[in-house]
Amino acid sequence: MRCGGSLISRRHVVTAGHCVARATPRQVHVTLGDYVINSAVEPLPAYTFGVSSIQV
C-alpha cells in the first residue's frame, strides 16, 4: 500500500492508521523527498529509510 505522510520531527512521520495497522516495522519504509506517486520520473532525488517502530 502507498500512503502519504508528514514528517513532524527528525525521527517521526504521521500517516493514516489504516496504512500501517497490520504492518510490522520490517514491512514499512519511509521515502522522503519530492515524490509524485503517479509519476515514473521524480523531480528530485528521494531518500528511503527503514522503520524502527509503529504506533497506532
N, C-alpha and C positions, 0 to 999 in steps of 0.2 A: 504494500500500500504506500502511496506517496501522499504525504501531508505537509502542509506549511507549518511554520512555527515562528516564534520571535525569540531572538537572543536577548535575555534580560540581565545577564551578567556574564563575566568571563567563563563561567562554568555551568550556566543554566539556560535551558531552552524551554519555552512553554508551547505546547501543542494541544490539540483536542484529545481528550481521554480515550476516545474510541480508536485513535491511531496507534496506541501503544498498550491498550488494556490487556491483551493476551500475549504480548511480546516479552521476550527476555532481553536483557541488555545486548547480548551477542547478536540478536536479530535486528537491532536498530542501529542506524548510523545517522549522523547529522552532517549535512552538507551546507557550508556557509559560503557566501559569495553572491555575485549577481547571477541568479539562477532562474531560468524560464522553463517550467515543467514541460510545456508542449512544444519545445524547440529542440532541434538536433544540434544547433550551434549556440554555444553560450557566449554572451558578450564579454565576460571577464573570467579569469581562472577561478575555480571553486576549490575549496578545501574540505576534505571529508574527515570526520573524527568518529571514533568509537564512543560507546555509551557505557558508563560505569554503573549507573542505577536508574531505575524508573520509579516515579512516584505518581500514583493516580489518585 
